[in-house]
Amino acid sequence: MTRGYRLAAFALCLAAPVPALSHAALVTAETATAIRLQAGYDTGDPMAHAQVRIYAPDDPARPWGQGVTDREGGFEFIPDPLPGRWSVQVRQAGHGAMAYVEVGAAGPVSLSTATRPDRVQQAVMVALVAWGALGTALFALRKRGRGDASS
């Protein structure tokens, strides 16, 4: 074999495909309608790292998804294209709030929160607590009265 053929064979070996040992980065993007929440206390402090549970309209008893708020109390999720009322519960250290998102066929259409009871709810709660306290007091007095009469 002549020197020219050897050089040509060597060049062909160098030009042959060799598996690459590097990797590539891939990014896919799509548009979606996300629900963005901001959870905080009435003092203005964020509910940092609070537990979040999301309930779908077709199964309000079992969480559809869950997560944790960021350090500013923010949380974001993309609901399934299931129309109806989605419920989002945020809880931390015994405190909690609910938000409701109405999702239509074209995506979320409205957002409402239930963080504080209104005046009617407050009045009903006060009346129920008073009624319970009165019932407990009367029950205790009845037991005490029976105990004194039988001695």
matplotlib code that plots the C-alpha trace (Angstrom):
import matplotlib.pyplot as plt

x = [0.0, 1.4, 1.7, -1.2, -3.6, -2.6, -3.2, -6.6, -7.6, -6.5, -8.5, -11.6, -11.2, -11.1, -14.2, -16.3, -19.1, -18.3, -20.8, -20.9, -20.2, -21.8, -25.5, -27.9, -30.5, -34.1, -36.9, -40.5, -43.0, -46.8, -49.3, -51.5, -53.9, -52.4, -54.0, -51.8, -52.5, -51.0, -51.5, -50.9, -52.1, -54.2, -51.0, -49.5, -47.0, -46.9, -47.9, -44.4, -44.1, -47.8, -49.5, -51.7, -54.4, -56.4, -59.8, -61.3, -65.1, -65.8, -64.2, -64.3, -63.5, -60.1, -57.2, -56.5, -53.1, -51.0, -47.9, -46.3, -46.3, -43.0, -41.4, -43.6, -46.8, -47.2, -48.4, -49.3, -50.9, -52.6, -55.9, -57.2, -59.6, -62.5, -65.2, -66.7, -65.7, -62.1, -61.3, -57.9, -57.1, -54.0, -53.1, -50.3, -49.9, -53.6, -54.5, -56.1, -58.1, -60.0, -60.1, -62.6, -61.9, -64.7, -63.3, -65.3, -64.7, -62.2, -60.3, -60.6, -63.3, -63.5, -61.8, -63.3, -61.8, -63.3, -60.8, -63.1, -66.7, -69.2, -71.4, -74.2, -71.8, -70.1, -73.5, -74.5, -71.2, -71.6, -75.1, -74.1, -71.2, -73.5, -76.2, -73.6, -72.2, -75.8, -76.6, -73.3, -74.0, -77.6, -76.4, -73.7, -76.2, -78.7, -76.1, -75.0, -78.6, -79.2, -76.0, -77.0, -80.5, -79.4, -76.8]
y = [0.0, 3.3, 6.2, 8.1, 5.2, 5.0, 8.7, 8.4, 5.5, 7.4, 10.4, 8.2, 6.8, 10.3, 11.3, 8.3, 9.1, 8.7, 8.8, 12.1, 12.2, 15.5, 16.3, 18.9, 21.0, 21.0, 23.3, 22.9, 25.7, 26.0, 28.5, 27.7, 29.6, 29.4, 30.2, 32.4, 32.7, 35.0, 33.8, 36.0, 37.0, 40.0, 41.5, 41.7, 38.9, 36.2, 32.6, 31.4, 27.7, 27.0, 23.8, 24.1, 21.6, 21.9, 20.3, 19.7, 20.3, 16.6, 15.4, 18.0, 15.4, 14.3, 16.6, 17.0, 18.4, 19.8, 21.9, 24.5, 28.3, 30.1, 32.4, 35.3, 33.2, 32.7, 29.6, 28.8, 25.9, 25.0, 23.3, 20.6, 21.8, 20.8, 23.5, 24.2, 25.5, 24.7, 25.0, 25.9, 25.6, 27.2, 26.2, 26.9, 26.6, 26.3, 29.2, 28.8, 30.2, 29.0, 30.5, 29.4, 29.7, 29.3, 27.7, 27.9, 26.1, 28.8, 28.8, 30.6, 33.2, 34.4, 34.2, 34.6, 34.1, 33.1, 34.4, 36.1, 35.5, 38.2, 39.9, 37.4, 34.5, 36.2, 36.7, 33.1, 31.9, 34.1, 32.9, 29.2, 29.6, 31.4, 28.7, 26.0, 27.7, 28.1, 24.5, 23.3, 25.5, 24.3, 20.7, 21.2, 22.9, 20.0, 17.4, 19.5, 19.8, 16.1, 15.4, 17.7, 16.3, 12.6, 13.2]
z = [0.0, -0.9, 1.4, -0.3, 0.3, 3.9, 4.4, 2.7, 4.9, 8.0, 6.9, 6.4, 9.9, 11.3, 9.3, 10.4, 12.8, 16.5, 19.2, 21.0, 24.7, 25.4, 26.0, 24.8, 26.6, 25.4, 26.2, 25.3, 25.8, 25.7, 26.7, 29.6, 31.9, 35.4, 38.7, 40.9, 44.6, 47.2, 50.8, 53.8, 57.3, 58.1, 59.7, 56.2, 56.8, 54.0, 54.7, 53.8, 53.1, 53.9, 52.9, 49.8, 48.7, 45.5, 45.0, 41.6, 40.9, 40.2, 43.5, 46.3, 49.0, 47.6, 46.8, 43.1, 43.9, 46.7, 47.3, 49.4, 49.0, 48.4, 51.0, 49.8, 50.2, 46.5, 44.7, 41.1, 39.4, 36.1, 36.6, 34.3, 31.6, 33.8, 34.1, 37.5, 40.9, 42.0, 45.7, 47.1, 50.8, 52.3, 55.9, 58.3, 62.0, 62.7, 60.4, 57.0, 54.2, 51.1, 47.6, 44.9, 41.2, 38.7, 35.6, 32.3, 29.0, 28.1, 31.4, 34.8, 34.8, 38.4, 41.7, 45.2, 48.6, 51.9, 54.4, 56.9, 57.8, 57.0, 59.7, 59.4, 59.8, 62.8, 64.4, 63.9, 65.3, 68.4, 68.9, 68.6, 71.1, 73.6, 73.1, 73.7, 76.8, 78.2, 77.6, 79.2, 82.3, 82.7, 82.3, 85.0, 87.4, 86.9, 87.8, 90.8, 92.0, 91.8, 93.7, 96.6, 97.0, 97.2, 100.0]

ax = plt.figure().add_subplot(projection="3d")
ax.plot(x, y, z, "-o")
ax.set_aspect("equal")
plt.show()
